[in-house]
Amino acid sequence: MSDRATVLLLAVPALLLAGGALLRSVPGEWSQSALLAWAAVGLGFLAGQASGSAPMLGAAGLLLGFLALALGGGVGLGVLAALYLALAAASLAGLVASPWLVAALLAAACAAGAIRGLIYSVA
């Protein structure tokens, strides 16, 4: 799959869900949960795409995505943000063959979704 298609299929919905996660009340909570699920599945997909350069990377991405789902909420999104940031850095360094822009956009979306709890605990 091309990088442009991957951005359209993975990153754009995640960014829309991250924007929705910043809403108050139930819609924000639903968007945050949907973002968590979308980003966890996306991690398995991106890691599977990059598994040509690192054989067990696909399985590791899927396992780490399920771990983030098990953690749930802001913590799970924070873990996913860190994992996507690491994937983007590894891709830029040439260690894995994964679209770095998609990983960076997903890291930003997960970070935005993770701060939802901080925003509304202060307000």
Phi and psi in radians as a Rosetta constraint file:
Dihedral C 1 N 2 CA 2 C 2 CIRCULARHARMONIC -1.269 0.35
Dihedral N 2 CA 2 C 2 N 3 CIRCULARHARMONIC 2.807 0.35
Dihedral C 2 N 3 CA 3 C 3 CIRCULARHARMONIC -1.108 0.35
Dihedral N 3 CA 3 C 3 N 4 CIRCULARHARMONIC -0.650 0.35
Dihedral C 3 N 4 CA 4 C 4 CIRCULARHARMONIC -1.123 0.35
Dihedral N 4 CA 4 C 4 N 5 CIRCULARHARMONIC -0.757 0.35
Dihedral C 4 N 5 CA 5 C 5 CIRCULARHARMONIC -1.152 0.35
Dihedral N 5 CA 5 C 5 N 6 CIRCULARHARMONIC -0.660 0.35
Dihedral C 5 N 6 CA 6 C 6 CIRCULARHARMONIC -1.134 0.35
Dihedral N 6 CA 6 C 6 N 7 CIRCULARHARMONIC -0.684 0.35
Dihedral C 6 N 7 CA 7 C 7 CIRCULARHARMONIC -1.085 0.35
Dihedral N 7 CA 7 C 7 N 8 CIRCULARHARMONIC -0.797 0.35
Dihedral C 7 N 8 CA 8 C 8 CIRCULARHARMONIC -1.151 0.35
Dihedral N 8 CA 8 C 8 N 9 CIRCULARHARMONIC -0.666 0.35
Dihedral C 8 N 9 CA 9 C 9 CIRCULARHARMONIC -1.465 0.35
Dihedral N 9 CA 9 C 9 N 10 CIRCULARHARMONIC -0.542 0.35
Dihedral C 9 N 10 CA 10 C 10 CIRCULARHARMONIC -1.867 0.35
Dihedral N 10 CA 10 C 10 N 11 CIRCULARHARMONIC -0.871 0.35
Dihedral C 10 N 11 CA 11 C 11 CIRCULARHARMONIC -1.359 0.35
Dihedral N 11 CA 11 C 11 N 12 CIRCULARHARMONIC -0.738 0.35
Dihedral C 11 N 12 CA 12 C 12 CIRCULARHARMONIC -1.093 0.35
Dihedral N 12 CA 12 C 12 N 13 CIRCULARHARMONIC -0.843 0.35
Dihedral C 12 N 13 CA 13 C 13 CIRCULARHARMONIC -1.072 0.35
Dihedral N 13 CA 13 C 13 N 14 CIRCULARHARMONIC -0.625 0.35
Dihedral C 13 N 14 CA 14 C 14 CIRCULARHARMONIC -1.147 0.35
Dihedral N 14 CA 14 C 14 N 15 CIRCULARHARMONIC -0.691 0.35
Dihedral C 14 N 15 CA 15 C 15 CIRCULARHARMONIC -1.174 0.35
Dihedral N 15 CA 15 C 15 N 16 CIRCULARHARMONIC -0.653 0.35
Dihedral C 15 N 16 CA 16 C 16 CIRCULARHARMONIC -1.134 0.35
Dihedral N 16 CA 16 C 16 N 17 CIRCULARHARMONIC -0.729 0.35
Dihedral C 16 N 17 CA 17 C 17 CIRCULARHARMONIC -1.162 0.35
Dihedral N 17 CA 17 C 17 N 18 CIRCULARHARMONIC -0.619 0.35
Dihedral C 17 N 18 CA 18 C 18 CIRCULARHARMONIC -1.126 0.35
Dihedral N 18 CA 18 C 18 N 19 CIRCULARHARMONIC -0.701 0.35
Dihedral C 18 N 19 CA 19 C 19 CIRCULARHARMONIC -1.100 0.35
Dihedral N 19 CA 19 C 19 N 20 CIRCULARHARMONIC -0.719 0.35
Dihedral C 19 N 20 CA 20 C 20 CIRCULARHARMONIC -1.163 0.35
Dihedral N 20 CA 20 C 20 N 21 CIRCULARHARMONIC -0.536 0.35
Dihedral C 20 N 21 CA 21 C 21 CIRCULARHARMONIC -1.158 0.35
Dihedral N 21 CA 21 C 21 N 22 CIRCULARHARMONIC -0.363 0.35
Dihedral C 21 N 22 CA 22 C 22 CIRCULARHARMONIC -1.470 0.35
Dihedral N 22 CA 22 C 22 N 23 CIRCULARHARMONIC -0.019 0.35
Dihedral C 22 N 23 CA 23 C 23 CIRCULARHARMONIC -1.302 0.35
Dihedral N 23 CA 23 C 23 N 24 CIRCULARHARMONIC 2.783 0.35
Dihedral C 23 N 24 CA 24 C 24 CIRCULARHARMONIC -1.416 0.35
Dihedral N 24 CA 24 C 24 N 25 CIRCULARHARMONIC 2.810 0.35
Dihedral C 24 N 25 CA 25 C 25 CIRCULARHARMONIC 1.099 0.35
Dihedral N 25 CA 25 C 25 N 26 CIRCULARHARMONIC -2.571 0.35
Dihedral C 25 N 26 CA 26 C 26 CIRCULARHARMONIC -1.102 0.35
Dihedral N 26 CA 26 C 26 N 27 CIRCULARHARMONIC -0.793 0.35
Dihedral C 26 N 27 CA 27 C 27 CIRCULARHARMONIC -1.015 0.35
Dihedral N 27 CA 27 C 27 N 28 CIRCULARHARMONIC -0.645 0.35
Dihedral C 27 N 28 CA 28 C 28 CIRCULARHARMONIC -1.174 0.35
Dihedral N 28 CA 28 C 28 N 29 CIRCULARHARMONIC -0.704 0.35
Dihedral C 28 N 29 CA 29 C 29 CIRCULARHARMONIC -1.155 0.35
Dihedral N 29 CA 29 C 29 N 30 CIRCULARHARMONIC -0.697 0.35
Dihedral C 29 N 30 CA 30 C 30 CIRCULARHARMONIC -1.147 0.35
Dihedral N 30 CA 30 C 30 N 31 CIRCULARHARMONIC -0.741 0.35
Dihedral C 30 N 31 CA 31 C 31 CIRCULARHARMONIC -1.128 0.35
Dihedral N 31 CA 31 C 31 N 32 CIRCULARHARMONIC -0.684 0.35
Dihedral C 31 N 32 CA 32 C 32 CIRCULARHARMONIC -1.116 0.35
Dihedral N 32 CA 32 C 32 N 33 CIRCULARHARMONIC -0.751 0.35
Dihedral C 32 N 33 CA 33 C 33 CIRCULARHARMONIC -1.149 0.35
Dihedral N 33 CA 33 C 33 N 34 CIRCULARHARMONIC -0.717 0.35
Dihedral C 33 N 34 CA 34 C 34 CIRCULARHARMONIC -1.149 0.35
Dihedral N 34 CA 34 C 34 N 35 CIRCULARHARMONIC -0.672 0.35
Dihedral C 34 N 35 CA 35 C 35 CIRCULARHARMONIC -1.097 0.35
Dihedral N 35 CA 35 C 35 N 36 CIRCULARHARMONIC -0.726 0.35
Dihedral C 35 N 36 CA 36 C 36 CIRCULARHARMONIC -1.054 0.35
Dihedral N 36 CA 36 C 36 N 37 CIRCULARHARMONIC -0.823 0.35
Dihedral C 36 N 37 CA 37 C 37 CIRCULARHARMONIC -1.141 0.35
Dihedral N 37 CA 37 C 37 N 38 CIRCULARHARMONIC -0.770 0.35
Dihedral C 37 N 38 CA 38 C 38 CIRCULARHARMONIC -1.088 0.35
Dihedral N 38 CA 38 C 38 N 39 CIRCULARHARMONIC -0.782 0.35
Dihedral C 38 N 39 CA 39 C 39 CIRCULARHARMONIC -1.219 0.35
Dihedral N 39 CA 39 C 39 N 40 CIRCULARHARMONIC -0.587 0.35
Dihedral C 39 N 40 CA 40 C 40 CIRCULARHARMONIC -1.162 0.35
Dihedral N 40 CA 40 C 40 N 41 CIRCULARHARMONIC -0.752 0.35
Dihedral C 40 N 41 CA 41 C 41 CIRCULARHARMONIC -1.182 0.35
Dihedral N 41 CA 41 C 41 N 42 CIRCULARHARMONIC -0.690 0.35
Dihedral C 41 N 42 CA 42 C 42 CIRCULARHARMONIC -1.074 0.35
Dihedral N 42 CA 42 C 42 N 43 CIRCULARHARMONIC -0.610 0.35
Dihedral C 42 N 43 CA 43 C 43 CIRCULARHARMONIC -1.116 0.35
Dihedral N 43 CA 43 C 43 N 44 CIRCULARHARMONIC -0.752 0.35
Dihedral C 43 N 44 CA 44 C 44 CIRCULARHARMONIC -1.091 0.35
Dihedral N 44 CA 44 C 44 N 45 CIRCULARHARMONIC -0.687 0.35
Dihedral C 44 N 45 CA 45 C 45 CIRCULARHARMONIC -1.143 0.35
Dihedral N 45 CA 45 C 45 N 46 CIRCULARHARMONIC -0.861 0.35
Dihedral C 45 N 46 CA 46 C 46 CIRCULARHARMONIC -1.126 0.35
Dihedral N 46 CA 46 C 46 N 47 CIRCULARHARMONIC -0.703 0.35
Dihedral C 46 N 47 CA 47 C 47 CIRCULARHARMONIC -1.155 0.35
Dihedral N 47 CA 47 C 47 N 48 CIRCULARHARMONIC -0.616 0.35
Dihedral C 47 N 48 CA 48 C 48 CIRCULARHARMONIC -1.157 0.35
Dihedral N 48 CA 48 C 48 N 49 CIRCULARHARMONIC -0.640 0.35
Dihedral C 48 N 49 CA 49 C 49 CIRCULARHARMONIC -1.143 0.35
Dihedral N 49 CA 49 C 49 N 50 CIRCULARHARMONIC -0.619 0.35
Dihedral C 49 N 50 CA 50 C 50 CIRCULARHARMONIC -1.521 0.35
Dihedral N 50 CA 50 C 50 N 51 CIRCULARHARMONIC -0.030 0.35
Dihedral C 50 N 51 CA 51 C 51 CIRCULARHARMONIC -1.207 0.35
Dihedral N 51 CA 51 C 51 N 52 CIRCULARHARMONIC -0.183 0.35
Dihedral C 51 N 52 CA 52 C 52 CIRCULARHARMONIC -1.132 0.35
Dihedral N 52 CA 52 C 52 N 53 CIRCULARHARMONIC -0.536 0.35
Dihedral C 52 N 53 CA 53 C 53 CIRCULARHARMONIC -1.599 0.35
Dihedral N 53 CA 53 C 53 N 54 CIRCULARHARMONIC -0.380 0.35
Dihedral C 53 N 54 CA 54 C 54 CIRCULARHARMONIC -2.465 0.35
Dihedral N 54 CA 54 C 54 N 55 CIRCULARHARMONIC 1.850 0.35
Dihedral C 54 N 55 CA 55 C 55 CIRCULARHARMONIC -0.955 0.35
Dihedral N 55 CA 55 C 55 N 56 CIRCULARHARMONIC -0.727 0.35
Dihedral C 55 N 56 CA 56 C 56 CIRCULARHARMONIC -1.650 0.35
Dihedral N 56 CA 56 C 56 N 57 CIRCULARHARMONIC 0.160 0.35
Dihedral C 56 N 57 CA 57 C 57 CIRCULARHARMONIC -1.151 0.35
Dihedral N 57 CA 57 C 57 N 58 CIRCULARHARMONIC -0.639 0.35
Dihedral C 57 N 58 CA 58 C 58 CIRCULARHARMONIC -1.074 0.35
Dihedral N 58 CA 58 C 58 N 59 CIRCULARHARMONIC -0.820 0.35
Dihedral C 58 N 59 CA 59 C 59 CIRCULARHARMONIC -1.164 0.35
Dihedral N 59 CA 59 C 59 N 60 CIRCULARHARMONIC -0.676 0.35
Dihedral C 59 N 60 CA 60 C 60 CIRCULARHARMONIC -1.136 0.35
Dihedral N 60 CA 60 C 60 N 61 CIRCULARHARMONIC -0.710 0.35
Dihedral C 60 N 61 CA 61 C 61 CIRCULARHARMONIC -1.104 0.35
Dihedral N 61 CA 61 C 61 N 62 CIRCULARHARMONIC -0.731 0.35
Dihedral C 61 N 62 CA 62 C 62 CIRCULARHARMONIC -1.133 0.35
Dihedral N 62 CA 62 C 62 N 63 CIRCULARHARMONIC -0.758 0.35
Dihedral C 62 N 63 CA 63 C 63 CIRCULARHARMONIC -1.107 0.35
Dihedral N 63 CA 63 C 63 N 64 CIRCULARHARMONIC -0.778 0.35
Dihedral C 63 N 64 CA 64 C 64 CIRCULARHARMONIC -1.178 0.35
Dihedral N 64 CA 64 C 64 N 65 CIRCULARHARMONIC -0.579 0.35
Dihedral C 64 N 65 CA 65 C 65 CIRCULARHARMONIC -1.107 0.35
Dihedral N 65 CA 65 C 65 N 66 CIRCULARHARMONIC -0.743 0.35
Dihedral C 65 N 66 CA 66 C 66 CIRCULARHARMONIC -1.168 0.35
Dihedral N 66 CA 66 C 66 N 67 CIRCULARHARMONIC -0.610 0.35
Dihedral C 66 N 67 CA 67 C 67 CIRCULARHARMONIC -1.089 0.35
Dihedral N 67 CA 67 C 67 N 68 CIRCULARHARMONIC -0.775 0.35
Dihedral C 67 N 68 CA 68 C 68 CIRCULARHARMONIC -1.112 0.35
Dihedral N 68 CA 68 C 68 N 69 CIRCULARHARMONIC -0.672 0.35
Dihedral C 68 N 69 CA 69 C 69 CIRCULARHARMONIC -1.096 0.35
Dihedral N 69 CA 69 C 69 N 70 CIRCULARHARMONIC -0.697 0.35
Dihedral C 69 N 70 CA 70 C 70 CIRCULARHARMONIC -1.139 0.35
Dihedral N 70 CA 70 C 70 N 71 CIRCULARHARMONIC -0.621 0.35
Dihedral C 70 N 71 CA 71 C 71 CIRCULARHARMONIC -1.217 0.35
Dihedral N 71 CA 71 C 71 N 72 CIRCULARHARMONIC -0.693 0.35
Dihedral C 71 N 72 CA 72 C 72 CIRCULARHARMONIC 1.241 0.35
Dihedral N 72 CA 72 C 72 N 73 CIRCULARHARMONIC 2.903 0.35
Dihedral C 72 N 73 CA 73 C 73 CIRCULARHARMONIC 0.927 0.35
Dihedral N 73 CA 73 C 73 N 74 CIRCULARHARMONIC -2.526 0.35
Dihedral C 73 N 74 CA 74 C 74 CIRCULARHARMONIC -1.130 0.35
Dihedral N 74 CA 74 C 74 N 75 CIRCULARHARMONIC -0.596 0.35
Dihedral C 74 N 75 CA 75 C 75 CIRCULARHARMONIC -1.160 0.35
Dihedral N 75 CA 75 C 75 N 76 CIRCULARHARMONIC -0.808 0.35
Dihedral C 75 N 76 CA 76 C 76 CIRCULARHARMONIC -1.082 0.35
Dihedral N 76 CA 76 C 76 N 77 CIRCULARHARMONIC -0.705 0.35
Dihedral C 76 N 77 CA 77 C 77 CIRCULARHARMONIC -1.179 0.35
Dihedral N 77 CA 77 C 77 N 78 CIRCULARHARMONIC -0.610 0.35
Dihedral C 77 N 78 CA 78 C 78 CIRCULARHARMONIC -1.128 0.35
Dihedral N 78 CA 78 C 78 N 79 CIRCULARHARMONIC -0.714 0.35
Dihedral C 78 N 79 CA 79 C 79 CIRCULARHARMONIC -1.108 0.35
Dihedral N 79 CA 79 C 79 N 80 CIRCULARHARMONIC -0.769 0.35
Dihedral C 79 N 80 CA 80 C 80 CIRCULARHARMONIC -1.126 0.35
Dihedral N 80 CA 80 C 80 N 81 CIRCULARHARMONIC -0.662 0.35
Dihedral C 80 N 81 CA 81 C 81 CIRCULARHARMONIC -1.060 0.35
Dihedral N 81 CA 81 C 81 N 82 CIRCULARHARMONIC -0.753 0.35
Dihedral C 81 N 82 CA 82 C 82 CIRCULARHARMONIC -1.152 0.35
Dihedral N 82 CA 82 C 82 N 83 CIRCULARHARMONIC -0.699 0.35
Dihedral C 82 N 83 CA 83 C 83 CIRCULARHARMONIC -1.159 0.35
Dihedral N 83 CA 83 C 83 N 84 CIRCULARHARMONIC -0.748 0.35
Dihedral C 83 N 84 CA 84 C 84 CIRCULARHARMONIC -1.146 0.35
Dihedral N 84 CA 84 C 84 N 85 CIRCULARHARMONIC -0.649 0.35
Dihedral C 84 N 85 CA 85 C 85 CIRCULARHARMONIC -1.127 0.35
Dihedral N 85 CA 85 C 85 N 86 CIRCULARHARMONIC -0.713 0.35
Dihedral C 85 N 86 CA 86 C 86 CIRCULARHARMONIC -1.136 0.35
Dihedral N 86 CA 86 C 86 N 87 CIRCULARHARMONIC -0.681 0.35
Dihedral C 86 N 87 CA 87 C 87 CIRCULARHARMONIC -1.145 0.35
Dihedral N 87 CA 87 C 87 N 88 CIRCULARHARMONIC -0.705 0.35
Dihedral C 87 N 88 CA 88 C 88 CIRCULARHARMONIC -1.120 0.35
Dihedral N 88 CA 88 C 88 N 89 CIRCULARHARMONIC -0.735 0.35
Dihedral C 88 N 89 CA 89 C 89 CIRCULARHARMONIC -1.140 0.35
Dihedral N 89 CA 89 C 89 N 90 CIRCULARHARMONIC -0.730 0.35
Dihedral C 89 N 90 CA 90 C 90 CIRCULARHARMONIC -1.150 0.35
Dihedral N 90 CA 90 C 90 N 91 CIRCULARHARMONIC -0.619 0.35
Dihedral C 90 N 91 CA 91 C 91 CIRCULARHARMONIC -1.202 0.35
Dihedral N 91 CA 91 C 91 N 92 CIRCULARHARMONIC -0.748 0.35
Dihedral C 91 N 92 CA 92 C 92 CIRCULARHARMONIC -1.130 0.35
Dihedral N 92 CA 92 C 92 N 93 CIRCULARHARMONIC -0.577 0.35
Dihedral C 92 N 93 CA 93 C 93 CIRCULARHARMONIC -1.354 0.35
Dihedral N 93 CA 93 C 93 N 94 CIRCULARHARMONIC -0.167 0.35
Dihedral C 93 N 94 CA 94 C 94 CIRCULARHARMONIC 1.486 0.35
Dihedral N 94 CA 94 C 94 N 95 CIRCULARHARMONIC 0.233 0.35
Dihedral C 94 N 95 CA 95 C 95 CIRCULARHARMONIC -1.367 0.35
Dihedral N 95 CA 95 C 95 N 96 CIRCULARHARMONIC -0.548 0.35
Dihedral C 95 N 96 CA 96 C 96 CIRCULARHARMONIC -2.326 0.35
Dihedral N 96 CA 96 C 96 N 97 CIRCULARHARMONIC 2.708 0.35
Dihedral C 96 N 97 CA 97 C 97 CIRCULARHARMONIC -1.742 0.35
Dihedral N 97 CA 97 C 97 N 98 CIRCULARHARMONIC 1.380 0.35
Dihedral C 97 N 98 CA 98 C 98 CIRCULARHARMONIC -2.319 0.35
Dihedral N 98 CA 98 C 98 N 99 CIRCULARHARMONIC 2.587 0.35
Dihedral C 98 N 99 CA 99 C 99 CIRCULARHARMONIC -1.182 0.35
Dihedral N 99 CA 99 C 99 N 100 CIRCULARHARMONIC 1.924 0.35
Dihedral C 99 N 100 CA 100 C 100 CIRCULARHARMONIC -1.138 0.35
Dihedral N 100 CA 100 C 100 N 101 CIRCULARHARMONIC -0.611 0.35
Dihedral C 100 N 101 CA 101 C 101 CIRCULARHARMONIC -1.127 0.35
Dihedral N 101 CA 101 C 101 N 102 CIRCULARHARMONIC -0.713 0.35
Dihedral C 101 N 102 CA 102 C 102 CIRCULARHARMONIC -1.101 0.35
Dihedral N 102 CA 102 C 102 N 103 CIRCULARHARMONIC -0.790 0.35
Dihedral C 102 N 103 CA 103 C 103 CIRCULARHARMONIC -1.103 0.35
Dihedral N 103 CA 103 C 103 N 104 CIRCULARHARMONIC -0.686 0.35
Dihedral C 103 N 104 CA 104 C 104 CIRCULARHARMONIC -1.186 0.35
Dihedral N 104 CA 104 C 104 N 105 CIRCULARHARMONIC -0.711 0.35
Dihedral C 104 N 105 CA 105 C 105 CIRCULARHARMONIC -1.156 0.35
Dihedral N 105 CA 105 C 105 N 106 CIRCULARHARMONIC -0.685 0.35
Dihedral C 105 N 106 CA 106 C 106 CIRCULARHARMONIC -1.190 0.35
Dihedral N 106 CA 106 C 106 N 107 CIRCULARHARMONIC -0.605 0.35
Dihedral C 106 N 107 CA 107 C 107 CIRCULARHARMONIC -1.093 0.35
Dihedral N 107 CA 107 C 107 N 108 CIRCULARHARMONIC -0.746 0.35
Dihedral C 107 N 108 CA 108 C 108 CIRCULARHARMONIC -1.142 0.35
Dihedral N 108 CA 108 C 108 N 109 CIRCULARHARMONIC -0.730 0.35
Dihedral C 108 N 109 CA 109 C 109 CIRCULARHARMONIC -1.108 0.35
Dihedral N 109 CA 109 C 109 N 110 CIRCULARHARMONIC -0.764 0.35
Dihedral C 109 N 110 CA 110 C 110 CIRCULARHARMONIC -1.143 0.35
Dihedral N 110 CA 110 C 110 N 111 CIRCULARHARMONIC -0.676 0.35
Dihedral C 110 N 111 CA 111 C 111 CIRCULARHARMONIC -1.135 0.35
Dihedral N 111 CA 111 C 111 N 112 CIRCULARHARMONIC -0.707 0.35
Dihedral C 111 N 112 CA 112 C 112 CIRCULARHARMONIC -1.122 0.35
Dihedral N 112 CA 112 C 112 N 113 CIRCULARHARMONIC -0.712 0.35
Dihedral C 112 N 113 CA 113 C 113 CIRCULARHARMONIC -1.195 0.35
Dihedral N 113 CA 113 C 113 N 114 CIRCULARHARMONIC -0.563 0.35
Dihedral C 113 N 114 CA 114 C 114 CIRCULARHARMONIC -1.233 0.35
Dihedral N 114 CA 114 C 114 N 115 CIRCULARHARMONIC -0.519 0.35
Dihedral C 114 N 115 CA 115 C 115 CIRCULARHARMONIC -1.440 0.35
Dihedral N 115 CA 115 C 115 N 116 CIRCULARHARMONIC -0.023 0.35
Dihedral C 115 N 116 CA 116 C 116 CIRCULARHARMONIC -0.938 0.35
Dihedral N 116 CA 116 C 116 N 117 CIRCULARHARMONIC -0.812 0.35
Dihedral C 116 N 117 CA 117 C 117 CIRCULARHARMONIC -1.090 0.35
Dihedral N 117 CA 117 C 117 N 118 CIRCULARHARMONIC -0.616 0.35
Dihedral C 117 N 118 CA 118 C 118 CIRCULARHARMONIC -1.222 0.35
Dihedral N 118 CA 118 C 118 N 119 CIRCULARHARMONIC -0.663 0.35
Dihedral C 118 N 119 CA 119 C 119 CIRCULARHARMONIC -1.118 0.35
Dihedral N 119 CA 119 C 119 N 120 CIRCULARHARMONIC -0.805 0.35
Dihedral C 119 N 120 CA 120 C 120 CIRCULARHARMONIC -1.531 0.35
Dihedral N 120 CA 120 C 120 N 121 CIRCULARHARMONIC -0.184 0.35
Dihedral C 120 N 121 CA 121 C 121 CIRCULARHARMONIC -1.390 0.35
Dihedral N 121 CA 121 C 121 N 122 CIRCULARHARMONIC -0.458 0.35
Dihedral C 121 N 122 CA 122 C 122 CIRCULARHARMONIC -1.486 0.35
Dihedral N 122 CA 122 C 122 N 123 CIRCULARHARMONIC -0.666 0.35
